[in-house]
Structure formats: C-alpha cells, structure tokens
Amino acid sequence: MKKINEFLKGHKNAVVVACVVLIAVLLVVNSIIANNLLSPSDDGINKISATNPRYKEIMENGASALDQDPNPLTESTTSNSTPATKAETTAPESSASTEGTTGETGSTGTSGSIPFATAIAPAYPADYSEQWNLGYLIAIDNPDTTYRCSKVTLSDADRDLLERLCMGEFGSGGFIGASLIAQAVKDAMCFDGYTSVADVIRECHYTGSTSIGTNSECRQAVRYIFDDNRDAVQHRIMYMYNPYMVQSAFHESQNFILSYAGVRFFDRWGY
C-alpha cells in the first residue's frame, strides 16, 4: 500500500490525465449507445431499412402525431369474432427473443449451412418519406402498398397477454421491436382468423415468456398497432426468428421482409 501511495504521489499528473481520458471515453461510448449509433453486427445478413425519425414522437403520442391514415377503409373486428379460414400450416420456432441492441443494417449472407433469404428487388426505388408519413415505424425497400389489416379490438385479457408477449419475444427491441411483434400477432388474427392472442401464441408456436411482465414501450406498441390500427412496416409479417439463437431453413424459405436488431421477419408466399 505504501508503494502504491508513493507511486500515486510521484505520478499525480499522469493519473489525473488517465482518469480524465477514461471518463471521456466512457461518455463517448454512452452517447453512441444512447443515440442508437452502435448496433450489433449482422454479418451482412440483413436488408437495409430505415427507422422513422419521428418514432419517439409516435411512441409518445400515437396516431395523433400523424397527418395521414394508411387504413381509412378498414372495418373493426374484435378478438372474439368469427374466424376466417386458417392457413394449413404454421411456423415452428417463431420466437424472436434477442439480447441485442436495437439497430438495423444489411444485405445477404449465410448462417452455417443455411443460406439467408433475400428480399424481392423492387421495380423502382422505395420512398422512405412516404412510408414514414403514413406512420410506418420502419421504411423498407420492398413495401406492399396493397397491404391492409382490419382493426382488431382487444379484450382486456388479450391486451394484457399481448403486452407481456411483446416483452418476452422482443423486449430488447424497444417500442419498434414490440410493434413488430404486435403487428405479427394482428396479421395472424386478420389473415388466419385467430380469435385470441392465446390462439396465436399456441398455433403459431410463439415461445417468448409471458411471465416476466411488460413495460411502457410494449404497452405503447400494442396501443399503436391495435387501438390506432397502425403497422410497424408496410407489409404483412407472419413469421420471425433470431438466427443468432437458432438456424431455421423453414424461415429462410419464406418471403423475407426485413431484419431489426438481428431478428428476421418474413411473410409467407401467397395468401
């Protein structure tokens, strides 16, 4: 201890400079993370997409922050309405749980021996601003301008379950990650006729925990997607998985839409 004290006294200036440099580095790293500039490397497997610059305003104020309605003609349904015809098959291993930091990058790549699917090239460049103005949280290069989903009114029990599912499936993805999960659930109810969130969880093989509670971002996401009848992306999404947790040839055989924070989202081919 005496030697340490003598060293510190003899190198006081050097120690002070080192501490200042260390603090400065920590502040810079914290600033980068806080501004979502540091995202996990996706090894080139993700398609490029762009987050709506107003997403925080949308998160706080919902659809009232927007000027346009992308679904003006949709009819209201409830979560216990008569179901439509269900699809013949559903996807296994659909959990989107991830430990990553929210971010998005991309193109194509491989995971082990499974080639990653790539999005269908658009006939013309996508207008990101148009998608953002319509309230989509992520603009993509392959939007489906014909995509519509009827409004689904949640029961109190379904709302509580969905908020917890969003947390368990993609809580690390924040408001946008939770919105992607909520849209996938709403799309399953709209297009496959499931009448409750519990049905979607069971039949579509969601594995995210619903016992860890939820947070304000998940609650806001459910309100935006269901109560405001908005969507995270301008495309139907039916399946998702995390390639850093599991390999899935099934998912990569589907219609790839986007990757967000390492989680890959797909539509199925055809209806």
N, C-alpha and C positions, 0 to 999 in steps of 0.2 A: 504494500500500500504506500509505503514511504517513497519507493522508487517511482510509483505512478504519480504521486503528488509532485515530486521533483521534476518529472518529465513534463507534466502539465504546466508547471510554473516556467520551465525553460522554453516551452513551445506554445505559450499562451496565444500569440497571434495566429499561428498555424492552426491551432484547434478552433479558434473563433471562425477563421475563414472556412475551414472544413464544415463546421456546423451550418454556416450561412449557405454554403453551396448545397449541402444536403437538403436543407429546408426549401431552397429554391427549386430543386429537382422534384421534391415531393409535391410542391404546389403546382408545378407544370403538369405532372402526371395526373393529379387530381382534376385539373382544369380540362385536360384532354378527355378523361373519362366522363366528366360531367357534361361535356358538350357532344358526347357520342362520336368523337373522332377516333376512338380506339375501338376497333371491332375485331372479333376473332377471325383468324384466317380461315377461309372456307376452301382452301386448296383449289381454287378455281372451279368449284362445282356449282356455284350459284349464278343465276341470271341477274344482270344488272337491273336494279329497280331504284325508286327514289321515294323517300318519305315526304309526306305532305309537310311543308314548312309551317303550317298552321295547326299541326296536330295537337299541340298543347292547348291551344285556344279551343279546339273542338272537344278535347277531353274535358275541359272545364265547363264549357257552355253547351255542348251537344250540338244538335242541328241548328239551333238558333244562331250559331256562329256562321252559318252558310246562307248563301243567297239563292241557291238552286236546289230543286228536288229531283233526284235521279229516278224516283219511283212514283210519279204522280198518279198512276192509274192502278196501283196495286190494291187488292181487296184485303180486308182484315180477316184473319182467321184466329183461332185460339189453339192452345196447346192440347185441348181435349176434343178437337174437331174430328169429323170423319176422315180417315186417312185415305190418301191416294194409293195407287198400286206401288208396292215397294219393289226395289231392284232385286234381281235374283241373287246377287252376291254382295257381300260387304268386305271391307278390307281388314286383314289381321294386323296386329302390331301398329295400331294407329296413334300410339302415344307420342305427343310432341314435347315431352318433358326435356328440359335442357338446362345446363348450368352456365351457358354462355352469356356474354354481354350483348345487349341489343345492337344489331348492325346489319348491313346488307351489302353484298358485293357479288361479283360473279362471272361465269360463263359455263364451261363444262368440265368434266373430269371423271375419275373413277374412284370407287371405294372397294378395295380388294379386287375381286374378280367381277364385280357388278358394275357395268357402265352406267353412268348417270344420264338420265333422260334430259333432253334439251327442249326448250320451248319452241313452238312453231314460229318460224320467222314471219313477222308481219309484212303485209303487202306494201305498207307505207309507214313512215316514222310515226310513233305514237306521240300524242300531245299530252305531256305530263300535266301542264297547267289546266287543261280541260278536265282531266280526272280529278285533280286536286280541288278545282272549283265546284265539282259535283259532290265533294265530300268524301271521296275515297282516300283512305289514310296512306296507301302506298300506290304510286303510279307504276304501271308495268308496261312493257313493250308489246305485250300481246293481249290487250283488253278485249272483252267481249261486249260490244256496245248493245247487244240484244239481251244481255243478262238482266233478269228481273226476278225478284223473290217477293212473294206476298208477305204482308206483315203478319207476324205471329205474336199473339198476346200471351204472355206467360202467366201461369198461376203463381201464387206466392211460393209454393213448394218448388216449382220448376225454376223460378228465378234464383232461389237460394242455392239449389243444387248446381245450376249452371255457373253461378258466380264462384262456387267452390271448385267446379271442374276447370274453369279458366285458370284458376290459381294452380291447381295440381298439374294441368297439362303444360302450361306455358307461362307461369307466373313471372319467370325471369325475363320474359319478353315485354313486360310493362303493359301500358294501355294498348299499344298496337298488337303485341303478341296475343293478349287476351281477346282483342277484337277479331283476330284471325280465327281463333278457336270458336268464338261465339258465332261468327259467320258460317263456319263449317257446320255447326250444330243447326243453325237456322236453315241452311241449304239442305241438310238431311231431312228436316221437317217439311220443307217446301216441296222438294223434288222426290223424296222417297216416302213421304206420307207418315212419318213417325209422329206420334201424338203427344209424346212427353220427352223431356230431357233424359229421363231414366231409360226409355226405349232406345234413344240414340246411343247412350253410353253402352248399353248391353249389346245391341245389334251391330254397332259399328266398332265394337271392341276398343273403346277408349280405356286406357289403363291409368291415367293420371289420378292421383289421390284426391278424394273429395272430403277428406277428414282433417286437412291441415288449415281449414279456414279460408279466408279470402282477404282482399284489401280494396282500397278505394279505386284503384285503377281497373280492377276486374269488375267492380260494380258499375263504374262509368262505362266500360266497354259493353256490358250487357245492355245498359240503357241505350247507348248509341245504336247498337246493332238491332235490338228488338223494339224498344219503345219509339225510337226515332226512325226505325226501318231504314237504316243505312248499312253500308257494307265497307269492309276494310279494303277490298280490291274489286275492280270491275271485272269479275269473273267468278263463276261458280267454283267453290273448292269443296271437295268431298273427302280427301284423304290427306294425311300428313304423317311425317315421321322424322326422327333425328338420326341421320346417317353416322353420327359420332357415337351413338349408343347401340345401333343395330343395323345390319345390312338387310335390304329388302328388295328383291328382284320384282316383287309384285308392284310396289310403289313406283319403281323406276320404269315400269312398263306402262304407266298411266300418263295422262296429259299434264306435263309439268307446267306450273303456273309461275311460282316464284319461290325464293328461299329468303327466310328472315331469321337473323341471329342463328344461322346454322340449321334451322328446321325447314324442311322442304314440303311445299304444299302442291297438291295435284287436283285436277278434275279427272273424271273418268271419260273414256271415249264414248261418243254417242250420248244417249239420254242419261 
